Amino acid sequence: MSWPIGIAVYVVIWWVVIFAVLPWGIRPAGEADQGHDAGAPANPRIALKALITTAVAAAIWLGLYWAVTHDLVSFR
């Protein structure tokens, strides 16, 4: 697997994982103030979710890299 393909695959995996991780632990803010959406989360913890996403995506990418280098999966 070349570096550009490896990076592109990691980016795709990262985005898939972030959309799976975003709903974790979301609680509505309660009463909405004027101009705020009632469904907006009280504390979204985006930085924590980005770190979790990065770690999970790296683990998935390493597994895929191992599978490609051992000829279990091919991009050709």
Secondary structure, 3 states (H helix, E strand, C coil): CCHHHHHHHHHHHHHHHHHHHCCCCCCECCCCCCCCCCCCECCCCHHHHHHHHHHHHHHHHHHHHHHHHCCCCCCC
